[in-house]
Amino acid sequence: MARHGLDAGSCAPATILVDKRLDGVHLTYERMARLPATYGNTAPSKVARDLDVNIETLLKPAASEIR
């Protein structure tokens, strides 16, 4: 994101909370796509949306392994 707008680089890295509750495993993080939009440059927003997809792709299988 910083390559397209230095200010947008302040949005990374992602902070992710993984916790186990009675109803299952919960994954909580602030979606990256909503953060760089405030800078008025669409290029960081596309990178951030792609990052959100990658984060979810990695975390969902990992969460299913937690018992």
HTML snippet that shows the backbone in 3Dmol.js (N, CA, C, O; Angstrom):
<script src="https://3Dmol.org/build/3Dmol-min.js"></script>
<div id="view" style="width:600px;height:400px;position:relative"></div>
<script>
const pdb = `
ATOM      1  N   MET A   1       0.828  -1.183   0.000  1.00  0.00           N
ATOM      2  CA  MET A   1       0.000   0.000   0.000  1.00  0.00           C
ATOM      3  C   MET A   1       0.873   1.247   0.000  1.00  0.00           C
ATOM      4  O   MET A   1       0.548   2.234  -0.660  1.00  0.00           O
ATOM      5  N   ALA A   2       1.972   1.207   0.733  1.00  0.00           N
ATOM      6  CA  ALA A   2       2.835   2.385   0.835  1.00  0.00           C
ATOM      7  C   ALA A   2       3.453   2.751  -0.504  1.00  0.00           C
ATOM      8  O   ALA A   2       3.778   3.915  -0.734  1.00  0.00           O
ATOM      9  N   ARG A   3       3.620   1.785  -1.386  1.00  0.00           N
ATOM     10  CA  ARG A   3       4.185   2.064  -2.700  1.00  0.00           C
ATOM     11  C   ARG A   3       3.292   3.016  -3.485  1.00  0.00           C
ATOM     12  O   ARG A   3       3.777   3.790  -4.311  1.00  0.00           O
ATOM     13  N   HIS A   4       1.991   2.959  -3.230  1.00  0.00           N
ATOM     14  CA  HIS A   4       1.026   3.778  -3.956  1.00  0.00           C
ATOM     15  C   HIS A   4       0.661   5.055  -3.212  1.00  0.00           C
ATOM     16  O   HIS A   4       0.079   5.970  -3.795  1.00  0.00           O
ATOM     17  N   GLY A   5       0.990   5.121  -1.959  1.00  0.00           N
ATOM     18  CA  GLY A   5       0.704   6.301  -1.147  1.00  0.00           C
ATOM     19  C   GLY A   5       1.342   6.101   0.226  1.00  0.00           C
ATOM     20  O   GLY A   5       0.882   5.267   1.005  1.00  0.00           O
ATOM     21  N   LEU A   6       2.378   6.843   0.523  1.00  0.00           N
ATOM     22  CA  LEU A   6       3.127   6.610   1.759  1.00  0.00           C
ATOM     23  C   LEU A   6       2.255   6.649   3.006  1.00  0.00           C
ATOM     24  O   LEU A   6       2.450   5.851   3.923  1.00  0.00           O
ATOM     25  N   ASP A   7       1.302   7.561   3.049  1.00  0.00           N
ATOM     26  CA  ASP A   7       0.426   7.641   4.220  1.00  0.00           C
ATOM     27  C   ASP A   7      -0.356   6.344   4.437  1.00  0.00           C
ATOM     28  O   ASP A   7      -0.610   5.948   5.575  1.00  0.00           O
ATOM     29  N   ALA A   8      -0.732   5.690   3.344  1.00  0.00           N
ATOM     30  CA  ALA A   8      -1.504   4.451   3.453  1.00  0.00           C
ATOM     31  C   ALA A   8      -0.687   3.337   4.088  1.00  0.00           C
ATOM     32  O   ALA A   8      -1.257   2.392   4.633  1.00  0.00           O
ATOM     33  N   GLY A   9       0.635   3.428   4.029  1.00  0.00           N
ATOM     34  CA  GLY A   9       1.494   2.430   4.651  1.00  0.00           C
ATOM     35  C   GLY A   9       1.316   2.354   6.148  1.00  0.00           C
ATOM     36  O   GLY A   9       1.671   1.347   6.761  1.00  0.00           O
ATOM     37  N   SER A  10       0.774   3.396   6.748  1.00  0.00           N
ATOM     38  CA  SER A  10       0.558   3.385   8.200  1.00  0.00           C
ATOM     39  C   SER A  10      -0.534   2.396   8.603  1.00  0.00           C
ATOM     40  O   SER A  10      -0.680   2.081   9.784  1.00  0.00           O
ATOM     41  N   CYS A  11      -1.295   1.908   7.635  1.00  0.00           N
ATOM     42  CA  CYS A  11      -2.376   0.954   7.906  1.00  0.00           C
ATOM     43  C   CYS A  11      -1.847  -0.462   8.130  1.00  0.00           C
ATOM     44  O   CYS A  11      -2.537  -1.289   8.726  1.00  0.00           O
ATOM     45  N   ALA A  12      -0.657  -0.745   7.669  1.00  0.00           N
ATOM     46  CA  ALA A  12      -0.092  -2.091   7.790  1.00  0.00           C
ATOM     47  C   ALA A  12       0.945  -2.088   8.911  1.00  0.00           C
ATOM     48  O   ALA A  12       1.527  -1.034   9.169  1.00  0.00           O
ATOM     49  N   PRO A  13       1.203  -3.164   9.568  1.00  0.00           N
ATOM     50  CA  PRO A  13       0.693  -4.503   9.343  1.00  0.00           C
ATOM     51  C   PRO A  13      -0.669  -4.710   9.996  1.00  0.00           C
ATOM     52  O   PRO A  13      -1.112  -3.914  10.824  1.00  0.00           O
ATOM     53  N   ALA A  14      -1.311  -5.786   9.605  1.00  0.00           N
ATOM     54  CA  ALA A  14      -2.614  -6.120  10.169  1.00  0.00           C
ATOM     55  C   ALA A  14      -2.441  -6.703  11.567  1.00  0.00           C
ATOM     56  O   ALA A  14      -1.522  -7.486  11.810  1.00  0.00           O
ATOM     57  N   THR A  15      -3.313  -6.326  12.469  1.00  0.00           N
ATOM     58  CA  THR A  15      -3.355  -6.922  13.802  1.00  0.00           C
ATOM     59  C   THR A  15      -4.529  -7.886  13.826  1.00  0.00           C
ATOM     60  O   THR A  15      -5.657  -7.516  13.500  1.00  0.00           O
ATOM     61  N   ILE A  16      -4.257  -9.123  14.214  1.00  0.00           N
ATOM     62  CA  ILE A  16      -5.274 -10.163  14.155  1.00  0.00           C
ATOM     63  C   ILE A  16      -5.447 -10.776  15.540  1.00  0.00           C
ATOM     64  O   ILE A  16      -4.467 -11.124  16.200  1.00  0.00           O
ATOM     65  N   LEU A  17      -6.683 -10.905  15.971  1.00  0.00           N
ATOM     66  CA  LEU A  17      -7.005 -11.534  17.250  1.00  0.00           C
ATOM     67  C   LEU A  17      -7.699 -12.860  16.954  1.00  0.00           C
ATOM     68  O   LEU A  17      -8.703 -12.900  16.242  1.00  0.00           O
ATOM     69  N   VAL A  18      -7.157 -13.939  17.504  1.00  0.00           N
ATOM     70  CA  VAL A  18      -7.765 -15.261  17.388  1.00  0.00           C
ATOM     71  C   VAL A  18      -8.112 -15.705  18.801  1.00  0.00           C
ATOM     72  O   VAL A  18      -7.231 -15.808  19.655  1.00  0.00           O
ATOM     73  N   ASP A  19      -9.380 -15.968  19.051  1.00  0.00           N
ATOM     74  CA  ASP A  19      -9.758 -16.423  20.384  1.00  0.00           C
ATOM     75  C   ASP A  19     -10.810 -17.516  20.306  1.00  0.00           C
ATOM     76  O   ASP A  19     -11.643 -17.538  19.400  1.00  0.00           O
ATOM     77  N   LYS A  20     -10.756 -18.414  21.269  1.00  0.00           N
ATOM     78  CA  LYS A  20     -11.684 -19.535  21.321  1.00  0.00           C
ATOM     79  C   LYS A  20     -12.737 -19.234  22.377  1.00  0.00           C
ATOM     80  O   LYS A  20     -12.419 -18.914  23.523  1.00  0.00           O
ATOM     81  N   ARG A  21     -13.999 -19.343  21.966  1.00  0.00           N
ATOM     82  CA  ARG A  21     -15.130 -19.097  22.861  1.00  0.00           C
ATOM     83  C   ARG A  21     -16.008 -20.343  22.893  1.00  0.00           C
ATOM     84  O   ARG A  21     -15.749 -21.315  22.184  1.00  0.00           O
ATOM     85  N   LEU A  22     -17.031 -20.305  23.709  1.00  0.00           N
ATOM     86  CA  LEU A  22     -17.926 -21.455  23.815  1.00  0.00           C
ATOM     87  C   LEU A  22     -18.569 -21.813  22.476  1.00  0.00           C
ATOM     88  O   LEU A  22     -18.828 -22.983  22.194  1.00  0.00           O
ATOM     89  N   ASP A  23     -18.824 -20.794  21.658  1.00  0.00           N
ATOM     90  CA  ASP A  23     -19.481 -21.055  20.373  1.00  0.00           C
ATOM     91  C   ASP A  23     -18.498 -21.273  19.225  1.00  0.00           C
ATOM     92  O   ASP A  23     -18.919 -21.364  18.072  1.00  0.00           O
ATOM     93  N   GLY A  24     -17.218 -21.357  19.509  1.00  0.00           N
ATOM     94  CA  GLY A  24     -16.232 -21.636  18.465  1.00  0.00           C
ATOM     95  C   GLY A  24     -15.081 -20.647  18.458  1.00  0.00           C
ATOM     96  O   GLY A  24     -14.925 -19.839  19.374  1.00  0.00           O
ATOM     97  N   VAL A  25     -14.291 -20.725  17.420  1.00  0.00           N
ATOM     98  CA  VAL A  25     -13.125 -19.858  17.259  1.00  0.00           C
ATOM     99  C   VAL A  25     -13.549 -18.586  16.530  1.00  0.00           C
ATOM    100  O   VAL A  25     -14.280 -18.637  15.541  1.00  0.00           O
ATOM    101  N   HIS A  26     -13.082 -17.458  17.029  1.00  0.00           N
ATOM    102  CA  HIS A  26     -13.398 -16.167  16.421  1.00  0.00           C
ATOM    103  C   HIS A  26     -12.109 -15.517  15.918  1.00  0.00           C
ATOM    104  O   HIS A  26     -11.086 -15.516  16.603  1.00  0.00           O
ATOM    105  N   LEU A  27     -12.181 -14.974  14.727  1.00  0.00           N
ATOM    106  CA  LEU A  27     -11.074 -14.225  14.132  1.00  0.00           C
ATOM    107  C   LEU A  27     -11.527 -12.782  14.005  1.00  0.00           C
ATOM    108  O   LEU A  27     -12.560 -12.499  13.397  1.00  0.00           O
ATOM    109  N   THR A  28     -10.765 -11.885  14.570  1.00  0.00           N
ATOM    110  CA  THR A  28     -11.131 -10.479  14.542  1.00  0.00           C
ATOM    111  C   THR A  28      -9.948  -9.665  14.035  1.00  0.00           C
ATOM    112  O   THR A  28      -8.826  -9.817  14.518  1.00  0.00           O
ATOM    113  N   TYR A  29     -10.205  -8.812  13.072  1.00  0.00           N
ATOM    114  CA  TYR A  29      -9.191  -7.871  12.609  1.00  0.00           C
ATOM    115  C   TYR A  29      -9.889  -6.736  11.884  1.00  0.00           C
ATOM    116  O   TYR A  29     -11.009  -6.882  11.395  1.00  0.00           O
ATOM    117  N   GLU A  30      -9.216  -5.622  11.825  1.00  0.00           N
ATOM    118  CA  GLU A  30      -9.782  -4.497  11.096  1.00  0.00           C
ATOM    119  C   GLU A  30      -9.452  -4.673   9.627  1.00  0.00           C
ATOM    120  O   GLU A  30      -8.285  -4.775   9.248  1.00  0.00           O
ATOM    121  N   ARG A  31     -10.482  -4.708   8.812  1.00  0.00           N
ATOM    122  CA  ARG A  31     -10.253  -4.921   7.387  1.00  0.00           C
ATOM    123  C   ARG A  31      -9.409  -3.783   6.828  1.00  0.00           C
ATOM    124  O   ARG A  31      -9.684  -2.604   7.051  1.00  0.00           O
ATOM    125  N   MET A  32      -8.384  -4.174   6.103  1.00  0.00           N
ATOM    126  CA  MET A  32      -7.446  -3.208   5.535  1.00  0.00           C
ATOM    127  C   MET A  32      -8.111  -2.303   4.502  1.00  0.00           C
ATOM    128  O   MET A  32      -7.745  -1.134   4.381  1.00  0.00           O
ATOM    129  N   ALA A  33      -9.073  -2.822   3.765  1.00  0.00           N
ATOM    130  CA  ALA A  33      -9.674  -2.070   2.656  1.00  0.00           C
ATOM    131  C   ALA A  33     -10.344  -0.784   3.110  1.00  0.00           C
ATOM    132  O   ALA A  33     -10.427   0.172   2.338  1.00  0.00           O
ATOM    133  N   ARG A  34     -10.813  -0.742   4.323  1.00  0.00           N
ATOM    134  CA  ARG A  34     -11.504   0.473   4.764  1.00  0.00           C
ATOM    135  C   ARG A  34     -10.543   1.568   5.223  1.00  0.00           C
ATOM    136  O   ARG A  34     -10.941   2.726   5.348  1.00  0.00           O
ATOM    137  N   LEU A  35      -9.303   1.219   5.471  1.00  0.00           N
ATOM    138  CA  LEU A  35      -8.371   2.202   6.014  1.00  0.00           C
ATOM    139  C   LEU A  35      -7.792   3.173   4.988  1.00  0.00           C
ATOM    140  O   LEU A  35      -7.904   4.381   5.196  1.00  0.00           O
ATOM    141  N   PRO A  36      -7.177   2.719   3.888  1.00  0.00           N
ATOM    142  CA  PRO A  36      -6.563   3.680   2.969  1.00  0.00           C
ATOM    143  C   PRO A  36      -7.542   4.527   2.181  1.00  0.00           C
ATOM    144  O   PRO A  36      -7.130   5.497   1.545  1.00  0.00           O
ATOM    145  N   ALA A  37      -8.818   4.195   2.200  1.00  0.00           N
ATOM    146  CA  ALA A  37      -9.803   4.992   1.461  1.00  0.00           C
ATOM    147  C   ALA A  37      -9.810   6.440   1.939  1.00  0.00           C
ATOM    148  O   ALA A  37     -10.167   7.340   1.180  1.00  0.00           O
ATOM    149  N   THR A  38      -9.426   6.667   3.166  1.00  0.00           N
ATOM    150  CA  THR A  38      -9.417   8.029   3.702  1.00  0.00           C
ATOM    151  C   THR A  38      -8.339   8.901   3.071  1.00  0.00           C
ATOM    152  O   THR A  38      -8.358  10.121   3.234  1.00  0.00           O
ATOM    153  N   TYR A  39      -7.396   8.288   2.348  1.00  0.00           N
ATOM    154  CA  TYR A  39      -6.319   9.053   1.736  1.00  0.00           C
ATOM    155  C   TYR A  39      -6.642   9.523   0.326  1.00  0.00           C
ATOM    156  O   TYR A  39      -5.862  10.266  -0.269  1.00  0.00           O
ATOM    157  N   GLY A  40      -7.781   9.102  -0.217  1.00  0.00           N
ATOM    158  CA  GLY A  40      -8.223   9.601  -1.513  1.00  0.00           C
ATOM    159  C   GLY A  40      -7.475   9.037  -2.703  1.00  0.00           C
ATOM    160  O   GLY A  40      -7.535   9.614  -3.788  1.00  0.00           O
ATOM    161  N   ASN A  41      -6.780   7.940  -2.536  1.00  0.00           N
ATOM    162  CA  ASN A  41      -6.035   7.334  -3.622  1.00  0.00           C
ATOM    163  C   ASN A  41      -6.557   5.901  -3.769  1.00  0.00           C
ATOM    164  O   ASN A  41      -6.532   5.136  -2.805  1.00  0.00           O
ATOM    165  N   THR A  42      -7.023   5.535  -4.948  1.00  0.00           N
ATOM    166  CA  THR A  42      -7.652   4.223  -5.115  1.00  0.00           C
ATOM    167  C   THR A  42      -6.650   3.071  -5.181  1.00  0.00           C
ATOM    168  O   THR A  42      -7.019   1.938  -4.871  1.00  0.00           O
ATOM    169  N   ALA A  43      -5.415   3.312  -5.569  1.00  0.00           N
ATOM    170  CA  ALA A  43      -4.435   2.226  -5.691  1.00  0.00           C
ATOM    171  C   ALA A  43      -4.184   1.530  -4.352  1.00  0.00           C
ATOM    172  O   ALA A  43      -4.204   0.300  -4.314  1.00  0.00           O
ATOM    173  N   PRO A  44      -3.948   2.255  -3.245  1.00  0.00           N
ATOM    174  CA  PRO A  44      -3.775   1.548  -1.972  1.00  0.00           C
ATOM    175  C   PRO A  44      -5.019   0.767  -1.559  1.00  0.00           C
ATOM    176  O   PRO A  44      -4.907  -0.276  -0.914  1.00  0.00           O
ATOM    177  N   SER A  45      -6.189   1.254  -1.918  1.00  0.00           N
ATOM    178  CA  SER A  45      -7.429   0.563  -1.560  1.00  0.00           C
ATOM    179  C   SER A  45      -7.526  -0.791  -2.252  1.00  0.00           C
ATOM    180  O   SER A  45      -7.979  -1.760  -1.642  1.00  0.00           O
ATOM    181  N   LYS A  46      -7.115  -0.878  -3.498  1.00  0.00           N
ATOM    182  CA  LYS A  46      -7.133  -2.167  -4.206  1.00  0.00           C
ATOM    183  C   LYS A  46      -6.148  -3.127  -3.559  1.00  0.00           C
ATOM    184  O   LYS A  46      -6.475  -4.295  -3.352  1.00  0.00           O
ATOM    185  N   VAL A  47      -4.977  -2.670  -3.244  1.00  0.00           N
ATOM    186  CA  VAL A  47      -3.984  -3.518  -2.575  1.00  0.00           C
ATOM    187  C   VAL A  47      -4.553  -3.997  -1.244  1.00  0.00           C
ATOM    188  O   VAL A  47      -4.397  -5.165  -0.886  1.00  0.00           O
ATOM    189  N   ALA A  48      -5.208  -3.110  -0.514  1.00  0.00           N
ATOM    190  CA  ALA A  48      -5.781  -3.455   0.788  1.00  0.00           C
ATOM    191  C   ALA A  48      -6.897  -4.490   0.641  1.00  0.00           C
ATOM    192  O   ALA A  48      -6.992  -5.405   1.459  1.00  0.00           O
ATOM    193  N   ARG A  49      -7.729  -4.367  -0.370  1.00  0.00           N
ATOM    194  CA  ARG A  49      -8.791  -5.362  -0.594  1.00  0.00           C
ATOM    195  C   ARG A  49      -8.183  -6.733  -0.875  1.00  0.00           C
ATOM    196  O   ARG A  49      -8.655  -7.748  -0.361  1.00  0.00           O
ATOM    197  N   ASP A  50      -7.139  -6.754  -1.690  1.00  0.00           N
ATOM    198  CA  ASP A  50      -6.456  -8.017  -1.979  1.00  0.00           C
ATOM    199  C   ASP A  50      -5.845  -8.603  -0.704  1.00  0.00           C
ATOM    200  O   ASP A  50      -5.871  -9.817  -0.501  1.00  0.00           O
ATOM    201  N   LEU A  51      -5.303  -7.746   0.142  1.00  0.00           N
ATOM    202  CA  LEU A  51      -4.733  -8.194   1.409  1.00  0.00           C
ATOM    203  C   LEU A  51      -5.809  -8.819   2.295  1.00  0.00           C
ATOM    204  O   LEU A  51      -5.565  -9.843   2.933  1.00  0.00           O
ATOM    205  N   ASP A  52      -6.987  -8.220   2.339  1.00  0.00           N
ATOM    206  CA  ASP A  52      -8.094  -8.791   3.120  1.00  0.00           C
ATOM    207  C   ASP A  52      -8.430 -10.202   2.641  1.00  0.00           C
ATOM    208  O   ASP A  52      -8.631 -11.102   3.456  1.00  0.00           O
ATOM    209  N   VAL A  53      -8.491 -10.396   1.337  1.00  0.00           N
ATOM    210  CA  VAL A  53      -8.789 -11.722   0.783  1.00  0.00           C
ATOM    211  C   VAL A  53      -7.698 -12.710   1.203  1.00  0.00           C
ATOM    212  O   VAL A  53      -7.998 -13.835   1.603  1.00  0.00           O
ATOM    213  N   ASN A  54      -6.440 -12.293   1.112  1.00  0.00           N
ATOM    214  CA  ASN A  54      -5.336 -13.180   1.489  1.00  0.00           C
ATOM    215  C   ASN A  54      -5.371 -13.530   2.967  1.00  0.00           C
ATOM    216  O   ASN A  54      -5.136 -14.681   3.335  1.00  0.00           O
ATOM    217  N   ILE A  55      -5.658 -12.565   3.808  1.00  0.00           N
ATOM    218  CA  ILE A  55      -5.735 -12.812   5.254  1.00  0.00           C
ATOM    219  C   ILE A  55      -6.829 -13.834   5.546  1.00  0.00           C
ATOM    220  O   ILE A  55      -6.601 -14.792   6.284  1.00  0.00           O
ATOM    221  N   GLU A  56      -7.999 -13.638   4.980  1.00  0.00           N
ATOM    222  CA  GLU A  56      -9.109 -14.565   5.222  1.00  0.00           C
ATOM    223  C   GLU A  56      -8.804 -15.955   4.678  1.00  0.00           C
ATOM    224  O   GLU A  56      -9.152 -16.954   5.308  1.00  0.00           O
ATOM    225  N   THR A  57      -8.165 -16.031   3.526  1.00  0.00           N
ATOM    226  CA  THR A  57      -7.805 -17.319   2.934  1.00  0.00           C
ATOM    227  C   THR A  57      -6.851 -18.088   3.839  1.00  0.00           C
ATOM    228  O   THR A  57      -6.954 -19.309   3.957  1.00  0.00           O
ATOM    229  N   LEU A  58      -5.932 -17.387   4.471  1.00  0.00           N
ATOM    230  CA  LEU A  58      -4.981 -18.034   5.379  1.00  0.00           C
ATOM    231  C   LEU A  58      -5.598 -18.387   6.726  1.00  0.00           C
ATOM    232  O   LEU A  58      -5.304 -19.446   7.281  1.00  0.00           O
ATOM    233  N   LEU A  59      -6.442 -17.524   7.252  1.00  0.00           N
ATOM    234  CA  LEU A  59      -6.935 -17.711   8.612  1.00  0.00           C
ATOM    235  C   LEU A  59      -8.076 -18.711   8.743  1.00  0.00           C
ATOM    236  O   LEU A  59      -8.142 -19.426   9.744  1.00  0.00           O
ATOM    237  N   LYS A  60      -8.961 -18.783   7.780  1.00  0.00           N
ATOM    238  CA  LYS A  60     -10.117 -19.679   7.915  1.00  0.00           C
ATOM    239  C   LYS A  60      -9.713 -21.142   8.120  1.00  0.00           C
ATOM    240  O   LYS A  60     -10.234 -21.787   9.030  1.00  0.00           O
ATOM    241  N   PRO A  61      -8.811 -21.683   7.314  1.00  0.00           N
ATOM    242  CA  PRO A  61      -8.398 -23.075   7.559  1.00  0.00           C
ATOM    243  C   PRO A  61      -7.683 -23.243   8.914  1.00  0.00           C
ATOM    244  O   PRO A  61      -7.855 -24.257   9.590  1.00  0.00           O
ATOM    245  N   ALA A  62      -6.902 -22.265   9.288  1.00  0.00           N
ATOM    246  CA  ALA A  62      -6.198 -22.348  10.566  1.00  0.00           C
ATOM    247  C   ALA A  62      -7.184 -22.349  11.733  1.00  0.00           C
ATOM    248  O   ALA A  62      -6.990 -23.071  12.710  1.00  0.00           O
ATOM    249  N   ALA A  63      -8.225 -21.552  11.631  1.00  0.00           N
ATOM    250  CA  ALA A  63      -9.225 -21.482  12.699  1.00  0.00           C
ATOM    251  C   ALA A  63      -9.985 -22.798  12.820  1.00  0.00           C
ATOM    252  O   ALA A  63     -10.356 -23.202  13.922  1.00  0.00           O
ATOM    253  N   SER A  64     -10.215 -23.460  11.709  1.00  0.00           N
ATOM    254  CA  SER A  64     -10.949 -24.722  11.754  1.00  0.00           C
ATOM    255  C   SER A  64     -10.134 -25.830  12.423  1.00  0.00           C
ATOM    256  O   SER A  64     -10.697 -26.831  12.867  1.00  0.00           O
ATOM    257  N   GLU A  65      -8.838 -25.660  12.497  1.00  0.00           N
ATOM    258  CA  GLU A  65      -7.961 -26.651  13.142  1.00  0.00           C
ATOM    259  C   GLU A  65      -7.919 -26.497  14.657  1.00  0.00           C
ATOM    260  O   GLU A  65      -7.512 -27.423  15.358  1.00  0.00           O
ATOM    261  N   ILE A  66      -8.332 -25.343  15.173  1.00  0.00           N
ATOM    262  CA  ILE A  66      -8.302 -25.090  16.618  1.00  0.00           C
ATOM    263  C   ILE A  66      -9.504 -25.777  17.247  1.00  0.00           C
ATOM    264  O   ILE A  66     -10.640 -25.586  16.814  1.00  0.00           O
ATOM    265  N   ARG A  67      -9.248 -26.561  18.249  1.00  0.00           N
ATOM    266  CA  ARG A  67     -10.353 -27.266  18.932  1.00  0.00           C
ATOM    267  C   ARG A  67     -10.358 -26.950  20.386  1.00  0.00           C
ATOM    268  O   ARG A  67     -11.210 -27.447  21.123  1.00  0.00           O
TER     269      ARG A  67
END
`;
const viewer = $3Dmol.createViewer("view");
viewer.addModel(pdb, "pdb");
viewer.setStyle({}, {cartoon: {color: "spectrum"}});
viewer.zoomTo();
viewer.render();
</script>
